[in-house]
Amino acid sequence: MSMGNGTGTVPAGGARSRRRASRQRVPVALLLPACLGLLFLTLPLLGLLLRTPWTTLPRRLAEPEVLAALRLSLQSATLATVVCLVLGVPLAWLLARVEFRGRRLVRALVTVPLVLPPVVGGVALLLVFGRQGLVGGWLDSTFGITLPFTTAGVVVAEAFVAMPFLIIAVEGALRGADSRYEEAAATLGAGRWTTFTHVTLPLVAPGVAAGALLCWARALGEFGATITFAGNYPGTTQTMPLAVYLALETDLDAAIVLSLILLTVSVVILAGLRDRWITTR
């Protein structure tokens, strides 16, 4: 539909075109720092690719130490994600759906590992789950379970650091979900557990999947809490980040290769799955 041209008005299509063009013009004051930020984030990755010893890469990837560290990293990150799902999804539901006194405090405590230095987190885990810790002493004397400096300790350290990523993602998905479906299920006689498993979880499944993915990626790259709580023993607690740290002292090329593996796994997982899970509704 067009307006009359005799009075100086223009067609509606032309006005829309100009509005679209004005939206596409980016102010220089925003474009310059945006480009600098992009360079700041991508140049280190480019430097890693340029310094990779491509000629010896196949041989280095087949080394037993590399394969052992990679296998342990994948297994521990996966187990830590399972632990986070079992414990974090109910906690996220509690924060999103239940009104109770102290909810803000609980939310703040849940997100503390996001800003807490990982080494401090490892020290805190030692004080709780160590043999002389608040819980670790009881586990050791009653069940003979020792967590520090074991593979299970790696899983505990990674879960402690990564769980807030899952909780934040799932809580956001729960707050954005339409609660009328849950109310309709309740009016039809469904119990809370049935409503949660058959209505709530399917509604927020993309958010849970995205949170689990972020949780897994964070667990895969965990370093500080792991080396403090679980140590750095090859084949037992030496994950890929710890192997990178150790290789930096003796063999820079080996550290670069290990870093490249972590970078590749993280980029492939995040780029290939995260967008699809988030946008699938």
Steps between C-alpha positions, in 0.01 A plus 500: 500500500636846401428851613423782258810651337348839440533606861864397533431164658687189393397139449483290813744253345760775460464600865550140606810476281650810659423370851666169410805679363525718811494191719778345295730800539727434796645797691878515482510550878350150537660331200860575599490356855293207372771415246770542764309268732469242223872520429579474871301176525607339172867594463618268781311214334657589166842507663438152638414373153803666341741355757360147485764248383285355223774270368534311828135532601390140417792352692438719804128424501575127513719528810361296793518795741289716270241228444480425873452867589238545229311188605500604865387852411206377293393245759529731800326790324214271398460358850516848651225612263283207606550597864411860418184392319384281789562768761479824302169461315295454821685791658428720200132399517493591869645844432266566207171358627497516879476815708684465831690720741865529417459416133726788397767379738474147363529631144806702598663197662427289194675746271804554725713242310462717189709777656696300756864436398516129411800446729295632791225260401752216510613602848137516616439151359802370690368647824166326450582175318860444612582224745489751782213697346147553622358225279812327374600372842161334544512350149847360565426353842154365417520388138873513426437756224778743423436776247811722492767403245276244331305490175181547700656815641543631146128451440412674826724798424364538146139469615551766769633751249265416211163456673413875517503516119233232486290650779496847345401366158225274633361763738480748213321244285253424780424867555439546128278193464123535487372379837144460369586152372607396849183649645290314244673173589432563869131565435481168313623319810871463427725497804799728537750232399294402196461864402871557540607198295230510230434872461772719653804311379381474137425874506850595616689219326692739269611704800605189690695376198672835453584519869636145498716587200644809669551298816686227309722750321585675827577169669723400208712811545514504879851538643538681834258306719607171341873538561437623856249234603594203280865559415679435173565126472528362145230246421309576822435872536698663219240650268581690181535845664739354757695325227533834320634662815756222548607502134564875508794437730670245274358497146326805353392316184330232710317769697386659174371168368308430821355851494395450140312185594309680773427792268374269225274298728351811659439682171347196330264428789392858559464598134337176389247444776436804715311712244286206391404414857422856598290580193306171500173579671 
